[in-house]
């Protein structure tokens, strides 16, 4: 009996130790996968809106045009009135600039951050916009049938896996714009890369926002920030429409003190435009606009600028060079998802850019999760690991000594890449992710930390 008891205890102890060992190995593997999925395959595309080259765009563009036709009415009047209200509010409440300068970190104009002004709520817009994002179906009907359909129902149910500290806000709310500028400045970023569609146009789930640009510029100037433009893939975007839109932006906003101009190696100060989904348009069309001999050339005109293309696949680097672009960025905050977003490819991309007189602008992000709008896309989630994922991305970016680092994003809540303040929230059956055990501003603080580290290392690079 004694031997039996001893053997039983031994077996129990062995099973417990074995179980703990298995759990330890599993946790290590999950951590490694989350932090550095460098060798992951390309995976399934995110969806029609993100990688249009991989899916048919006909349905998307038809839906977009129908949406545009619906939204071009009372919107212009409402936005104009709100713009006036915002400007008046700003002028009445603006504290002395010197006081702001003393309280906040100095801006780093080599840190560019993607910003979205497409959110709306009933108070400022008469309805919710983007917070009520629809659940996007998978392109394979067999897979789509396994996931829920419909759209979100704000304010408690929003199209995001996180919940903003400011609630389901409107991008037109002056107090929200002010809070955003203060947060970005506290993070020591310097340039806001504003998502932009031409007047009267918008993404398929939004409404036109160009009328809001003057207010954003005014508030950016208050915080000594600069604004550049992230030109989205609007309908019929080509060399001619791009020429007219660049001309429109520079004519209308180029004189504002917050309008960003980048100092080139030759001493010129040129506007900069990020061009999302640039690879959808063939290089020959871009070359008409971006090369000196092009039929629609913008070079050596008053509207010349630096044009930065999106690189997703490796072959895009040759297309970008042939098109006449001035540089490339990687946008996606998902290490391992695409060639461009994989950290281990940044050194070779930087070398290619250096040898071809191009700028390489890596994009770093705090994580990625979009299952609130793409419930089937869980395999592309990148856990934040309490900030470690973000710091890993910054570390990889600094290794290639880039002239500029871009951050994806300040407030792309749908894809969970935001560094804007988020809070814990539970409502009904929805439990939102949060930044615990850290405070809501942890990613602003991490950005400020790496901005200072970048500045110090850049001084060494230039010696």
C-alpha positions as CSV (number, residue, x, y, z in Angstrom):
1,X,0.0,0.0,0.0
2,X,2.8,2.4,0.9
3,X,4.6,1.7,-2.4
4,X,1.3,2.3,-4.2
5,X,0.8,5.7,-2.6
6,X,4.3,6.7,-3.4
7,X,3.9,5.7,-7.0
8,X,0.6,7.5,-7.3
9,X,2.1,10.7,-5.9
10,X,5.0,10.4,-8.2
11,X,2.7,10.0,-11.2
12,X,0.6,13.0,-10.2
13,X,3.7,15.1,-9.7
14,X,5.1,14.0,-13.1
15,X,1.8,14.9,-14.8
16,X,1.7,18.3,-13.3
17,X,5.4,19.0,-14.2
18,X,4.8,17.8,-17.8
19,X,1.6,19.9,-18.1
20,X,3.4,23.1,-16.8
21,X,6.3,22.4,-19.3
22,X,3.9,22.1,-22.2
23,X,2.1,25.4,-21.2
24,X,5.5,27.1,-20.9
25,X,6.5,25.9,-24.4
26,X,3.2,27.0,-25.9
27,X,3.4,30.5,-24.3
28,X,7.0,30.9,-25.7
29,X,5.8,29.9,-29.2
30,X,2.9,32.3,-29.1
31,X,5.1,35.2,-28.0
32,X,7.6,34.6,-30.7
33,X,4.9,34.3,-33.4
34,X,3.3,37.6,-32.2
35,X,6.5,39.6,-31.9
36,X,8.3,38.6,-35.1
37,X,6.3,36.6,-37.6
38,X,8.9,37.6,-40.2
39,X,8.7,34.4,-42.2
40,X,5.0,34.2,-42.3
41,X,3.4,33.7,-45.7
42,X,1.6,36.5,-47.5
43,X,-1.7,35.0,-46.2
44,X,-5.1,35.9,-47.4
45,X,-5.6,39.5,-48.5
46,X,-7.2,41.8,-45.9
47,X,-10.2,42.6,-48.1
48,X,-11.3,44.5,-51.2
49,X,-10.6,47.9,-49.7
50,X,-6.9,47.2,-48.7
51,X,-5.4,45.1,-51.5
52,X,-7.5,45.8,-54.6
53,X,-5.0,44.2,-57.0
54,X,-5.8,40.8,-55.5
55,X,-9.6,41.1,-55.9
56,X,-12.0,42.5,-58.4
57,X,-12.8,46.2,-57.8
58,X,-15.9,46.5,-60.0
59,X,-18.4,46.0,-57.2
60,X,-16.5,48.2,-54.8
61,X,-16.3,51.1,-57.3
62,X,-19.9,50.8,-58.2
63,X,-20.9,50.9,-54.6
64,X,-18.6,53.8,-54.0
65,X,-20.1,55.8,-56.8
66,X,-23.7,55.1,-55.6
67,X,-22.6,56.2,-52.1
68,X,-21.1,59.4,-53.4
69,X,-24.3,60.2,-55.3
70,X,-26.3,59.8,-52.1
71,X,-24.0,61.9,-49.9
72,X,-23.6,65.0,-52.1
73,X,-26.6,67.1,-50.8
74,X,-27.1,68.5,-47.4
75,X,-23.6,67.4,-46.4
76,X,-21.8,70.4,-48.0
77,X,-24.0,72.9,-46.1
78,X,-23.8,71.0,-42.8
79,X,-20.0,70.7,-43.0
80,X,-19.6,74.4,-43.9
81,X,-21.6,75.5,-40.9
82,X,-19.6,73.1,-38.6
83,X,-16.4,74.5,-40.1
84,X,-17.4,78.0,-39.2
85,X,-18.4,76.9,-35.7
86,X,-15.1,75.1,-35.3
87,X,-13.0,78.1,-36.3
88,X,-14.9,80.4,-34.0
89,X,-14.5,78.0,-31.1
90,X,-10.8,77.6,-31.8
91,X,-10.2,81.4,-31.8
92,X,-12.1,81.9,-28.6
93,X,-10.4,79.1,-26.7
94,X,-6.8,79.1,-28.0
95,X,-4.3,79.5,-25.2
96,X,-0.9,81.3,-25.7
97,X,1.4,79.2,-27.9
98,X,4.4,79.8,-25.5
99,X,2.5,78.0,-22.7
100,X,1.9,75.0,-25.0
101,X,5.5,74.9,-26.0
102,X,6.6,74.6,-22.4
103,X,4.3,71.7,-21.6
104,X,4.8,69.4,-24.6
105,X,7.6,67.5,-26.2
106,X,9.2,69.2,-29.2
107,X,7.8,67.9,-32.5
108,X,9.9,65.5,-34.6
109,X,9.2,66.3,-38.2
110,X,10.8,63.0,-39.3
111,X,8.0,61.2,-37.5
112,X,4.9,61.1,-39.7
113,X,1.7,59.7,-38.4
114,X,-1.4,58.5,-40.4
115,X,-4.6,60.3,-39.4
116,X,-8.3,59.7,-40.3
117,X,-11.0,62.4,-40.1
118,X,-13.8,60.2,-41.3
119,X,-15.7,59.6,-38.0
120,X,-19.1,61.1,-37.3
121,X,-21.9,61.1,-34.7
122,X,-25.4,62.4,-34.4
123,X,-24.5,65.6,-32.5
124,X,-22.2,66.9,-35.2
125,X,-23.2,64.9,-38.3
126,X,-26.8,63.9,-37.8
127,X,-25.8,60.3,-37.7
128,X,-23.0,57.9,-36.9
129,X,-20.3,57.6,-39.6
130,X,-17.7,54.8,-39.6
131,X,-18.4,53.8,-36.0
132,X,-21.3,51.9,-37.5
133,X,-19.1,50.1,-40.0
134,X,-20.6,47.0,-41.7
135,X,-19.2,43.5,-41.1
136,X,-17.4,42.8,-44.4
137,X,-18.1,39.4,-45.9
138,X,-15.3,37.1,-47.0
139,X,-15.0,36.9,-50.8
140,X,-15.5,33.1,-50.6
141,X,-19.2,32.5,-50.1
142,X,-18.5,29.2,-48.3
143,X,-16.4,30.9,-45.7
144,X,-18.6,34.0,-45.5
145,X,-21.6,31.9,-44.5
146,X,-19.8,30.9,-41.3
147,X,-19.5,34.5,-40.0
148,X,-22.1,37.1,-38.8
149,X,-23.4,39.8,-41.1
150,X,-24.9,43.3,-40.5
151,X,-23.3,46.5,-39.1
152,X,-22.4,47.9,-35.7
153,X,-24.7,49.9,-33.6
154,X,-23.0,52.8,-31.8
155,X,-22.3,54.2,-29.2
156,X,-21.8,51.0,-27.3
157,X,-21.2,48.7,-30.3
158,X,-18.6,50.2,-32.6
159,X,-16.5,48.9,-35.5
160,X,-13.4,48.5,-33.5
161,X,-11.8,45.9,-31.1
162,X,-10.8,48.8,-28.8
163,X,-12.8,51.7,-27.4
164,X,-11.6,55.3,-27.6
165,X,-11.3,57.4,-24.5
166,X,-13.2,60.2,-26.3
167,X,-16.1,57.8,-27.1
168,X,-17.7,57.5,-30.6
169,X,-16.6,61.0,-31.5
170,X,-17.1,63.2,-34.5
171,X,-14.0,64.3,-36.5
172,X,-15.7,67.6,-36.8
173,X,-15.9,68.3,-33.1
174,X,-13.5,71.1,-32.3
175,X,-12.7,69.6,-28.9
176,X,-11.9,66.3,-30.5
177,X,-9.5,67.9,-33.0
178,X,-7.9,69.8,-30.2
179,X,-7.4,66.7,-28.1
180,X,-6.0,64.8,-31.1
181,X,-3.4,67.5,-31.8
182,X,-2.4,67.6,-28.2
183,X,-2.0,63.8,-28.1
184,X,0.1,63.7,-31.3
185,X,2.3,66.6,-30.1
186,X,2.7,64.9,-26.7
187,X,4.0,61.8,-28.6
188,X,6.6,64.0,-30.2
189,X,5.4,63.3,-33.7
190,X,5.7,66.2,-36.1
191,X,3.8,65.5,-39.4
192,X,0.1,64.5,-39.7
193,X,-0.5,62.4,-42.8
194,X,-4.1,63.2,-43.4
195,X,-6.3,60.7,-45.3
196,X,-7.7,62.7,-48.3
197,X,-10.3,62.3,-51.0
198,X,-11.1,65.0,-53.6
199,X,-14.0,67.4,-52.8
200,X,-17.3,65.6,-53.0
201,X,-15.7,62.2,-52.7
202,X,-15.3,59.7,-49.9
203,X,-14.6,56.1,-49.0
204,X,-17.5,53.7,-49.4
205,X,-18.5,54.0,-45.8
206,X,-18.0,57.7,-45.3
207,X,-18.8,61.2,-46.4
208,X,-16.6,64.0,-47.9
209,X,-14.2,65.5,-45.5
210,X,-12.1,68.0,-47.6
211,X,-14.0,70.9,-46.0
212,X,-12.6,70.0,-42.7
213,X,-9.0,70.4,-43.9
214,X,-8.7,74.2,-43.0
215,X,-9.8,73.5,-39.4
216,X,-7.3,70.6,-39.0
217,X,-4.5,72.9,-40.4
218,X,-5.4,75.6,-38.0
219,X,-5.3,73.3,-35.0
220,X,-2.1,71.7,-36.2
221,X,-0.5,75.1,-36.4
222,X,-1.6,75.8,-32.8
223,X,0.5,72.8,-31.7
224,X,3.4,73.5,-34.1
225,X,2.5,70.4,-36.2
226,X,2.6,70.1,-39.9
227,X,0.1,68.4,-42.3
228,X,0.7,66.4,-45.4
229,X,-1.8,64.4,-47.5
230,X,-2.4,60.7,-47.9
231,X,-4.2,60.5,-51.3
232,X,-6.6,57.7,-51.2
233,X,-7.6,55.5,-54.3
234,X,-10.6,57.5,-55.5
235,X,-12.6,56.5,-58.6
236,X,-10.8,57.2,-61.9
237,X,-7.5,58.2,-60.3
238,X,-4.9,58.7,-63.0
239,X,-2.2,61.1,-64.2
240,X,-4.7,63.8,-65.2
241,X,-6.9,63.7,-62.1
242,X,-3.8,63.5,-59.9
243,X,-2.3,66.6,-61.5
244,X,-5.6,68.6,-60.9
245,X,-5.9,67.3,-57.3
246,X,-2.3,68.1,-56.4
247,X,-2.8,71.6,-57.9
248,X,-6.0,72.0,-55.9
249,X,-4.3,71.0,-52.6
250,X,-1.3,73.3,-53.1
251,X,-3.3,76.2,-54.4
252,X,-5.9,76.0,-51.5
253,X,-3.7,74.9,-48.6
254,X,-0.1,75.4,-49.6
255,X,0.0,78.9,-48.1
256,X,-1.0,77.8,-44.7
257,X,1.8,77.8,-42.1
258,X,1.0,74.2,-41.1
259,X,1.3,72.9,-44.7
260,X,4.3,70.5,-44.7
261,X,7.2,71.0,-47.0
262,X,10.2,68.6,-46.9
263,X,13.8,69.9,-47.3
264,X,15.5,67.8,-50.0
265,X,19.2,67.0,-50.3
266,X,19.4,69.8,-52.9
267,X,18.0,72.4,-50.4
268,X,14.5,72.6,-52.0
269,X,11.4,72.7,-49.8
270,X,8.8,70.5,-51.5
271,X,5.3,69.3,-50.5
272,X,5.0,65.6,-49.9
273,X,2.2,63.3,-50.9
274,X,1.7,59.7,-49.8
275,X,-0.2,57.7,-52.5
276,X,-2.2,54.8,-51.2
277,X,-2.7,51.8,-53.4
278,X,-0.4,53.4,-56.0
279,X,0.4,50.0,-57.5
280,X,-3.2,49.7,-58.9
281,X,-2.2,52.2,-61.6
282,X,0.3,51.0,-64.2
283,X,3.8,52.6,-64.2
284,X,3.3,54.1,-67.6
285,X,0.4,56.2,-66.4
286,X,2.4,57.4,-63.3
287,X,5.4,58.2,-65.6
288,X,3.2,60.7,-67.5
289,X,2.9,62.7,-64.3
290,X,6.1,62.0,-62.4
291,X,8.9,62.0,-65.0
292,X,10.3,65.1,-66.7
293,X,9.4,63.9,-70.2
294,X,5.9,62.8,-69.2
295,X,3.0,64.1,-71.2
296,X,1.2,65.3,-68.0
297,X,4.4,66.1,-66.1
298,X,4.3,67.9,-62.8
299,X,8.1,68.1,-62.6
300,X,9.7,71.5,-62.6
301,X,6.4,73.2,-62.3
302,X,5.0,75.2,-59.3
303,X,3.2,72.0,-58.3
304,X,6.3,69.8,-58.2
305,X,6.4,67.7,-55.0
306,X,7.7,64.5,-53.4
307,X,5.5,61.5,-54.2
308,X,5.7,58.4,-52.0
309,X,4.3,55.2,-53.3
310,X,2.9,52.2,-51.4
311,X,5.1,49.1,-51.6
312,X,3.3,45.8,-50.9
313,X,5.1,43.2,-53.0
314,X,8.8,43.0,-53.8
315,X,8.3,43.6,-57.5
316,X,6.6,46.9,-56.8
317,X,10.0,48.5,-56.0
318,X,11.0,48.3,-59.7
319,X,7.6,49.7,-60.8
320,X,7.9,52.5,-58.3
321,X,11.3,53.5,-59.7
322,X,10.1,53.3,-63.3
323,X,7.0,55.4,-62.5
324,X,9.0,58.3,-61.3
325,X,8.1,58.3,-57.6
326,X,10.4,59.8,-55.1
327,X,10.2,57.1,-52.5
328,X,8.2,54.3,-51.0
329,X,6.4,53.5,-47.7
330,X,5.1,50.2,-46.3
331,X,1.9,51.3,-44.4
332,X,0.7,48.0,-43.0
333,X,1.3,47.4,-39.2
334,X,1.4,43.6,-39.7
335,X,4.9,42.2,-39.6
336,X,5.0,39.2,-41.9
337,X,1.8,40.0,-43.8
338,X,3.3,41.4,-47.0
339,X,6.9,41.8,-48.3
340,X,6.9,45.5,-47.5
341,X,5.5,45.1,-44.0
342,X,8.0,42.4,-43.0
343,X,10.8,43.9,-40.9
344,X,13.5,41.6,-42.2
345,X,13.0,43.0,-45.8
346,X,13.6,46.6,-44.8
347,X,17.4,46.5,-45.1
348,X,17.2,45.3,-48.7
349,X,14.5,47.8,-49.5
350,X,16.6,50.6,-48.0
351,X,19.6,49.5,-50.0
352,X,17.5,49.5,-53.2
353,X,16.3,53.0,-52.5
354,X,19.7,54.3,-51.7
355,X,21.1,53.0,-55.0
356,X,18.2,54.5,-56.9
357,X,18.0,57.9,-55.2
358,X,14.7,57.1,-53.5
359,X,13.4,57.7,-50.0
360,X,12.5,54.6,-47.9
361,X,9.9,55.3,-45.3
362,X,9.2,52.2,-43.1
363,X,5.8,52.1,-41.4
364,X,5.7,51.0,-37.7
365,X,2.6,50.1,-35.8
366,X,1.5,49.0,-32.3
367,X,-0.3,45.9,-33.5
368,X,-3.2,44.8,-35.7
369,X,-6.7,43.5,-35.2
370,X,-9.6,44.1,-37.5
371,X,-12.0,41.2,-36.6
372,X,-14.7,43.7,-35.5
373,X,-15.2,44.5,-39.3
374,X,-13.5,41.4,-40.8
375,X,-14.4,38.6,-38.4
376,X,-12.8,36.0,-40.7
377,X,-9.3,37.7,-40.6
378,X,-8.1,36.5,-37.2
379,X,-4.9,35.0,-38.7
380,X,-3.6,38.5,-39.5
381,X,-4.0,39.7,-35.9
382,X,-0.8,41.0,-34.3
383,X,-1.0,41.1,-30.5
384,X,0.4,44.3,-28.9
385,X,2.2,42.3,-26.1
386,X,1.9,45.3,-23.8
387,X,3.9,47.6,-26.2
388,X,6.7,45.1,-27.1
389,X,5.4,44.6,-30.7
390,X,5.5,48.4,-31.2
391,X,9.0,48.7,-29.8
392,X,10.2,45.8,-32.0
393,X,8.9,47.6,-35.0
394,X,10.7,50.8,-34.0
395,X,13.9,48.9,-33.4
396,X,13.8,47.3,-36.8
397,X,13.1,50.7,-38.4
398,X,16.1,52.4,-36.7
399,X,18.4,49.7,-37.9
400,X,18.0,50.8,-41.5
401,X,18.6,54.5,-40.6
402,X,15.6,56.0,-42.5
403,X,15.3,59.7,-43.2
404,X,11.6,59.5,-42.1
405,X,9.6,56.9,-40.1
406,X,5.8,56.7,-40.6
407,X,3.4,55.5,-37.9
408,X,0.3,53.4,-38.6
409,X,-1.7,54.9,-37.1
410,X,-3.0,57.6,-34.8
411,X,-6.7,56.6,-35.1
412,X,-7.4,53.8,-37.6
413,X,-9.7,52.2,-35.1
414,X,-11.2,49.6,-37.5
415,X,-7.8,47.9,-37.9
416,X,-6.7,48.3,-34.3
417,X,-3.5,50.2,-35.2
418,X,-4.3,53.3,-33.2
419,X,-2.1,54.9,-30.6
420,X,-4.8,57.3,-29.6
421,X,-6.0,56.8,-26.0
422,X,-8.2,53.8,-25.4
423,X,-10.1,52.7,-22.3
424,X,-11.4,49.4,-20.9
425,X,-15.1,48.9,-21.8
426,X,-17.7,46.1,-21.4
427,X,-21.2,46.4,-22.7
428,X,-23.8,43.7,-23.2
429,X,-21.9,40.8,-25.0
430,X,-19.1,43.1,-26.2
431,X,-15.8,43.2,-24.3
432,X,-13.3,45.6,-25.8
433,X,-9.6,45.2,-25.7
434,X,-7.6,47.8,-23.8
435,X,-4.0,48.9,-22.9
436,X,-3.9,47.4,-19.4
437,X,-1.9,47.0,-17.3
438,X,-0.7,50.4,-18.7
439,X,-2.5,53.7,-18.9
440,X,-4.6,54.9,-21.9
441,X,-1.6,57.1,-23.1
442,X,1.0,54.3,-23.0
443,X,1.4,54.3,-26.8
444,X,1.8,58.0,-26.9
445,X,4.6,57.7,-24.3
446,X,6.3,54.9,-26.2
447,X,6.2,57.0,-29.4
448,X,7.7,59.9,-27.6
449,X,10.4,57.6,-26.2
450,X,11.4,56.3,-29.6
451,X,11.2,59.8,-31.2
452,X,13.9,60.9,-28.8
453,X,15.9,57.8,-29.4
454,X,15.6,58.4,-33.1
455,X,16.9,61.9,-32.7
456,X,19.9,60.9,-30.8
457,X,20.8,58.0,-33.2
458,X,20.3,60.3,-36.2
459,X,22.9,62.7,-34.8
460,X,25.4,59.8,-34.8
461,X,24.4,58.7,-38.4
462,X,25.2,62.2,-39.6
463,X,28.6,62.5,-37.9
